[in-house]
Amino acid sequence: MKIDYRKWATVGYILILGMAIGMILFAGVVVAPVIFNANDYLAGDLLTKFQSGIIMTQIFIKLNYFLIFLAFYVFLMEGYDFKMGKRDMATFSFSFLIICTSLLFVYFYTPFILEAQALGAEATKTEAFANMHKGSELDFKILLISLIGLLVTKLSRGVKNK
């Protein structure tokens, strides 16, 4: 029995895309609201918004490792498909956005936020910080939409081939 490595790589790829969607949704829809409203669940005001931000940043730092892996895996899988002549604009666009937004979040937004947090609570109350934070949220939304788009593209291609 011959193992079809490409088939299993594609299955793994689809699983990783799905995991990335789940992780991003979970971080944004579940974790962030709980962290930033922690005092609603605790007896008294134990955490400031700044302290909650530090906790959330630590979660994103852990997520960043996965985002680096994701960008690399998307690059490898889509690069291989491109080399093999499997080219379409939607897949290329989604892949490009996933790679760019993942790396932008990891290497641009996260270091800026860490630097501001290191300066103290006042540094996180500036307009520059607010703009960077909004930018990071937009980056994450573009990443999420691109992941969903690529996953749907991959799944619909698989359905068409059967």
Backbone as CSV, one residue per row, in Angstrom:
resi,resn,N_x,N_y,N_z,CA_x,CA_y,CA_z,C_x,C_y,C_z
1,MET,0.839,-1.186,0.000,0.000,0.000,0.000,0.881,1.246,0.000
2,LYS,0.666,2.096,-0.980,1.460,3.309,-1.107,0.763,4.459,-0.358
3,ILE,1.544,5.200,0.424,1.008,6.336,1.166,1.035,7.563,0.265
4,ASP,-0.099,8.235,0.180,-0.205,9.455,-0.614,0.117,10.644,0.296
5,TYR,1.400,11.028,0.314,1.852,12.093,1.214,1.193,13.429,0.907
6,ARG,0.957,13.696,-0.365,0.326,14.973,-0.748,-1.094,15.055,-0.186
7,LYS,-1.801,13.943,-0.236,-3.165,13.906,0.295,-3.151,14.196,1.798
8,TRP,-2.241,13.563,2.529,-2.174,13.767,3.975,-1.673,15.165,4.330
9,ALA,-0.789,15.705,3.509,-0.332,17.087,3.720,-1.495,18.046,3.529
10,THR,-2.353,17.769,2.551,-3.520,18.616,2.306,-4.516,18.506,3.454
11,VAL,-4.727,17.300,3.949,-5.623,17.118,5.107,-5.073,17.892,6.302
12,GLY,-3.771,17.773,6.545,-3.144,18.524,7.637,-3.272,20.017,7.436
13,TYR,-3.126,20.458,6.202,-3.236,21.881,5.858,-4.630,22.403,6.174
14,ILE,-5.640,21.661,5.764,-7.018,22.067,6.036,-7.278,22.100,7.539
15,LEU,-6.742,21.119,8.255,-6.892,21.120,9.721,-6.210,22.336,10.353
16,ILE,-5.031,22.682,9.880,-4.305,23.831,10.426,-5.047,25.128,10.130
17,LEU,-5.596,25.248,8.922,-6.392,26.443,8.606,-7.597,26.537,9.538
18,GLY,-8.256,25.407,9.760,-9.406,25.390,10.673,-9.011,25.715,12.107
19,MET,-7.875,25.170,12.531,-7.384,25.472,13.887,-7.070,26.958,14.025
20,ALA,-6.464,27.542,13.005,-6.127,28.970,13.052,-7.387,29.812,13.171
21,ILE,-8.407,29.467,12.405,-9.683,30.186,12.492,-10.238,30.065,13.911
22,GLY,-10.223,28.851,14.449,-10.738,28.633,15.803,-9.954,29.391,16.860
23,MET,-8.634,29.393,16.733,-7.802,30.085,17.720,-8.045,31.590,17.702
24,ILE,-8.131,32.147,16.506,-8.347,33.586,16.388,-9.726,33.971,16.910
25,LEU,-10.735,33.211,16.536,-12.083,33.489,17.038,-12.149,33.340,18.553
26,PHE,-11.546,32.286,19.064,-11.576,32.053,20.510,-10.871,33.179,21.267
27,ALA,-9.706,33.593,20.761,-8.957,34.672,21.420,-9.757,35.977,21.408
28,GLY,-10.381,36.290,20.275,-11.078,37.564,20.145,-12.470,37.594,20.720
29,VAL,-13.185,36.488,20.613,-14.586,36.468,21.025,-14.773,35.980,22.461
30,VAL,-13.902,35.103,22.928,-14.067,34.525,24.267,-13.023,35.059,25.253
31,VAL,-11.755,34.892,24.918,-10.690,35.204,25.871,-10.605,36.700,26.171
32,ALA,-10.525,37.523,25.138,-10.361,38.967,25.359,-11.494,39.572,26.201
33,PRO,-12.763,39.292,25.907,-13.819,39.868,26.753,-13.749,39.407,28.213
34,VAL,-13.345,38.167,28.434,-13.235,37.683,29.814,-12.069,38.369,30.522
35,ILE,-10.929,38.432,29.866,-9.742,39.056,30.470,-10.004,40.525,30.793
36,PHE,-10.576,41.259,29.828,-10.772,42.695,30.032,-11.972,43.027,30.923
37,ASN,-12.772,42.027,31.231,-13.883,42.215,32.175,-13.720,41.290,33.379
38,ALA,-12.480,40.978,33.706,-12.193,40.043,34.793,-12.792,40.490,36.116
39,ASN,-12.830,41.795,36.350,-13.362,42.290,37.625,-14.847,41.987,37.792
40,ASP,-15.548,41.741,36.701,-16.954,41.350,36.794,-17.097,39.963,37.414
41,TYR,-16.032,39.161,37.318,-16.069,37.784,37.805,-15.350,37.617,39.140
42,LEU,-14.628,38.654,39.544,-13.844,38.608,40.767,-14.508,39.462,41.845
43,ALA,-14.110,39.238,43.062,-14.646,40.031,44.173,-13.861,41.340,44.270
44,GLY,-14.389,42.386,43.673,-13.713,43.685,43.742,-12.896,43.982,42.506
45,ASP,-12.306,45.171,42.532,-11.474,45.600,41.411,-10.036,45.162,41.647
46,LEU,-9.713,43.977,41.173,-8.373,43.429,41.377,-7.432,43.728,40.226
47,LEU,-7.972,43.845,39.011,-7.137,44.064,37.839,-7.487,45.387,37.162
48,THR,-6.463,46.132,36.819,-6.678,47.334,36.017,-6.744,46.921,34.553
49,LYS,-7.171,47.839,33.707,-7.192,47.566,32.272,-5.771,47.282,31.779
50,PHE,-4.797,47.987,32.318,-3.397,47.778,31.957,-2.952,46.362,32.314
51,GLN,-3.293,45.890,33.506,-2.927,44.535,33.925,-3.631,43.483,33.059
52,SER,-4.883,43.743,32.747,-5.605,42.833,31.852,-4.933,42.783,30.489
53,GLY,-4.466,43.929,30.012,-3.758,43.997,28.735,-2.472,43.192,28.748
54,ILE,-1.781,43.218,29.870,-0.550,42.425,29.989,-0.866,40.933,29.901
55,ILE,-1.922,40.510,30.552,-2.328,39.097,30.478,-2.707,38.736,29.045
56,MET,-3.489,39.590,28.398,-3.913,39.313,27.024,-2.708,39.270,26.084
57,THR,-1.761,40.143,26.307,-0.551,40.149,25.484,0.199,38.832,25.616
58,GLN,0.257,38.280,26.807,0.931,36.997,27.002,0.229,35.883,26.228
59,ILE,-1.080,35.963,26.143,-1.830,34.983,25.347,-1.468,35.143,23.872
60,PHE,-1.399,36.399,23.412,-1.056,36.633,22.013,0.384,36.241,21.699
61,ILE,1.274,36.386,22.655,2.658,35.951,22.437,2.689,34.448,22.177
62,LYS,1.910,33.701,22.923,1.839,32.250,22.707,1.214,31.953,21.336
63,LEU,0.198,32.718,20.972,-0.447,32.545,19.674,0.514,32.902,18.537
64,ASN,1.428,33.824,18.784,2.381,34.236,17.756,3.229,33.079,17.246
65,TYR,3.582,32.139,18.111,4.350,30.977,17.669,3.571,30.194,16.610
66,PHE,2.284,30.054,16.850,1.435,29.363,15.884,1.324,30.182,14.594
67,LEU,1.234,31.505,14.710,1.114,32.353,13.514,2.364,32.276,12.639
68,ILE,3.526,32.176,13.255,4.763,32.010,12.479,4.723,30.676,11.738
69,PHE,4.342,29.620,12.442,4.206,28.304,11.819,3.182,28.355,10.686
70,LEU,2.060,29.003,10.924,0.998,29.125,9.926,1.512,29.809,8.665
71,ALA,2.184,30.941,8.821,2.709,31.670,7.662,3.677,30.796,6.865
72,PHE,4.541,30.085,7.566,5.516,29.209,6.915,4.815,28.067,6.182
73,TYR,3.834,27.454,6.829,3.128,26.315,6.230,2.327,26.746,5.010
74,VAL,1.645,27.892,5.111,0.895,28.415,3.964,1.863,28.694,2.811
75,PHE,2.995,29.303,3.125,4.000,29.590,2.095,4.458,28.304,1.402
76,LEU,4.750,27.281,2.178,5.202,26.009,1.598,4.125,25.338,0.756
77,MET,2.934,25.228,1.298,1.851,24.529,0.595,1.439,25.264,-0.670
78,GLU,1.240,26.562,-0.554,0.795,27.323,-1.723,1.938,27.525,-2.713
79,GLY,3.158,27.636,-2.210,4.310,27.719,-3.100,4.457,26.458,-3.930
80,TYR,4.255,25.313,-3.294,4.321,24.038,-4.006,3.221,23.956,-5.058
81,ASP,1.984,24.299,-4.661,0.873,24.276,-5.618,1.138,25.222,-6.790
82,PHE,1.672,26.397,-6.493,1.983,27.367,-7.538,3.010,26.792,-8.517
83,LYS,4.025,26.156,-7.948,5.081,25.543,-8.771,4.509,24.432,-9.645
84,MET,3.523,23.718,-9.119,2.925,22.597,-9.854,1.845,23.061,-10.836
85,GLY,1.652,24.373,-10.960,0.700,24.903,-11.930,-0.708,25.087,-11.417
86,LYS,-0.929,24.854,-10.136,-2.263,25.058,-9.548,-2.341,26.508,-9.088
87,ARG,-2.782,27.375,-9.997,-2.768,28.809,-9.724,-4.150,29.401,-9.915
88,ASP,-4.588,30.146,-8.944,-5.782,30.957,-9.113,-5.645,32.190,-8.221
89,MET,-6.279,33.249,-8.641,-6.100,34.542,-7.988,-6.621,34.540,-6.550
90,ALA,-7.723,33.865,-6.295,-8.291,33.856,-4.943,-7.326,33.201,-3.959
91,THR,-6.819,32.031,-4.312,-5.891,31.323,-3.435,-4.627,32.139,-3.213
92,PHE,-4.108,32.716,-4.290,-2.905,33.542,-4.167,-3.164,34.736,-3.244
93,SER,-4.294,35.406,-3.432,-4.619,36.593,-2.623,-4.790,36.239,-1.150
94,PHE,-5.571,35.197,-0.891,-5.781,34.789,0.504,-4.466,34.375,1.155
95,SER,-3.669,33.624,0.440,-2.386,33.155,0.978,-1.458,34.328,1.267
96,PHE,-1.375,35.238,0.328,-0.540,36.427,0.505,-0.979,37.218,1.731
97,LEU,-2.277,37.414,1.883,-2.795,38.152,3.044,-2.527,37.409,4.349
98,ILE,-2.674,36.100,4.348,-2.412,35.312,5.564,-0.956,35.453,5.980
99,ILE,-0.060,35.309,5.035,1.367,35.413,5.348,1.698,36.813,5.844
100,CYS,1.232,37.821,5.124,1.547,39.213,5.501,0.940,39.607,6.848
101,THR,-0.335,39.305,7.053,-0.976,39.724,8.305,-0.446,38.944,9.501
102,SER,-0.120,37.682,9.316,0.459,36.895,10.419,1.791,37.496,10.852
103,LEU,2.657,37.719,9.872,3.982,38.247,10.186,3.925,39.690,10.674
104,LEU,2.985,40.461,10.151,2.798,41.838,10.610,2.384,41.853,12.087
105,PHE,1.483,40.966,12.451,1.036,40.898,13.843,2.192,40.503,14.763
106,VAL,2.940,39.489,14.332,4.022,38.956,15.162,5.190,39.934,15.283
107,TYR,5.600,40.496,14.152,6.850,41.271,14.139,6.681,42.789,14.159
108,PHE,5.457,43.276,14.081,5.234,44.720,14.114,4.342,45.124,15.289
109,TYR,3.139,44.588,15.327,2.195,45.002,16.368,2.582,44.500,17.757
110,THR,2.912,43.235,17.867,3.264,42.688,19.184,4.467,43.398,19.805
111,PRO,5.575,43.605,19.085,6.699,44.322,19.705,6.336,45.749,20.134
112,PHE,5.512,46.430,19.332,5.105,47.788,19.702,4.310,47.767,21.009
113,ILE,3.383,46.839,21.119,2.555,46.741,22.329,3.412,46.364,23.532
114,LEU,4.337,45.434,23.354,5.238,45.052,24.451,6.102,46.234,24.902
115,GLU,6.570,46.998,23.939,7.386,48.166,24.258,6.580,49.202,25.043
116,ALA,5.359,49.442,24.618,4.504,50.399,25.322,4.191,49.903,26.732
117,GLN,3.904,48.626,26.860,3.610,48.083,28.183,4.825,48.176,29.105
118,ALA,5.995,48.022,28.556,7.218,48.117,29.361,7.409,49.529,29.907
119,LEU,6.861,50.510,29.196,6.968,51.909,29.643,5.948,52.244,30.736
120,GLY,4.959,51.403,30.918,3.977,51.613,31.975,2.585,51.926,31.449
121,ALA,1.654,52.023,32.371,0.240,52.201,32.037,-0.018,53.470,31.233
122,GLU,0.697,54.534,31.525,0.474,55.802,30.822,0.784,55.682,29.328
123,ALA,1.774,54.891,28.980,2.148,54.722,27.571,1.058,54.013,26.776
124,THR,0.196,53.267,27.464,-0.883,52.565,26.776,-2.150,53.411,26.677
125,LYS,-2.079,54.633,27.155,-3.237,55.542,27.089,-3.055,56.619,26.020
126,THR,-1.999,56.517,25.223,-1.720,57.523,24.214,-2.517,57.250,22.941
127,GLU,-2.616,58.268,22.117,-3.299,58.121,20.829,-2.532,57.168,19.920
128,ALA,-1.207,57.223,19.980,-0.374,56.327,19.165,-0.649,54.869,19.524
129,PHE,-0.754,54.589,20.818,-1.042,53.218,21.245,-2.442,52.811,20.784
130,ALA,-3.409,53.694,20.957,-4.779,53.393,20.536,-4.836,53.094,19.041
131,ASN,-4.109,53.876,18.246,-4.089,53.647,16.798,-3.420,52.320,16.451
132,MET,-2.327,52.012,17.128,-1.650,50.735,16.883,-2.547,49.567,17.294
133,HIS,-3.241,49.714,18.399,-4.130,48.656,18.857,-5.256,48.440,17.848
134,LYS,-5.823,49.537,17.331,-6.863,49.415,16.298,-6.296,48.746,15.052
135,GLY,-5.060,49.119,14.706,-4.406,48.495,13.556,-4.222,47.003,13.750
136,SER,-3.843,46.601,14.957,-3.647,45.174,15.227,-4.977,44.420,15.166
137,GLU,-6.046,45.064,15.623,-7.366,44.434,15.531,-7.791,44.279,14.072
138,LEU,-7.549,45.304,13.258,-7.872,45.232,11.835,-7.033,44.138,11.158
139,ASP,-5.766,44.082,11.495,-4.871,43.053,10.975,-5.426,41.668,11.283
140,PHE,-5.867,41.468,12.516,-6.403,40.166,12.934,-7.692,39.841,12.186
141,LYS,-8.529,40.855,11.935,-9.774,40.622,11.193,-9.488,40.249,9.744
142,ILE,-8.514,40.921,9.134,-8.126,40.576,7.761,-7.562,39.160,7.724
143,LEU,-6.760,38.809,8.718,-6.213,37.451,8.812,-7.341,36.430,8.907
144,LEU,-8.316,36.696,9.762,-9.441,35.773,9.934,-10.225,35.604,8.639
145,ILE,-10.554,36.693,7.988,-11.316,36.627,6.735,-10.515,35.891,5.664
146,SER,-9.217,36.137,5.607,-8.359,35.461,4.627,-8.281,33.963,4.900
147,LEU,-8.188,33.591,6.167,-8.166,32.172,6.529,-9.463,31.486,6.128
148,ILE,-10.577,32.131,6.412,-11.876,31.555,6.037,-11.959,31.431,4.518
149,GLY,-11.533,32.477,3.812,-11.553,32.441,2.349,-10.697,31.329,1.786
150,LEU,-9.487,31.161,2.318,-8.604,30.104,1.825,-9.161,28.727,2.153
151,LEU,-9.699,28.573,3.350,-10.279,27.280,3.728,-11.455,26.926,2.815
152,VAL,-12.337,27.875,2.569,-13.487,27.629,1.680,-12.999,27.302,0.273
153,THR,-11.995,28.022,-0.199,-11.433,27.760,-1.529,-10.878,26.344,-1.608
154,LYS,-10.108,25.959,-0.606,-9.507,24.613,-0.590,-10.582,23.531,-0.510
155,LEU,-11.561,23.737,0.343,-12.609,22.739,0.496,-13.471,22.637,-0.772
156,SER,-13.794,23.782,-1.382,-14.621,23.732,-2.592,-13.857,23.089,-3.743
157,ARG,-12.553,23.300,-3.802,-11.739,22.645,-4.836,-11.755,21.134,-4.621
158,GLY,-11.689,20.712,-3.352,-11.719,19.287,-3.043,-13.044,18.654,-3.381
159,VAL,-14.134,19.384,-3.163,-15.466,18.874,-3.484,-15.639,18.758,-4.999
160,LYS,-15.124,19.729,-5.744,-15.233,19.717,-7.213,-14.462,18.550,-7.823
161,ASN,-13.359,18.141,-7.173,-12.528,17.070,-7.708,-13.116,15.694,-7.480
162,LYS,-14.164,15.567,-6.710,-14.744,14.252,-6.399,-15.929,13.949,-7.272
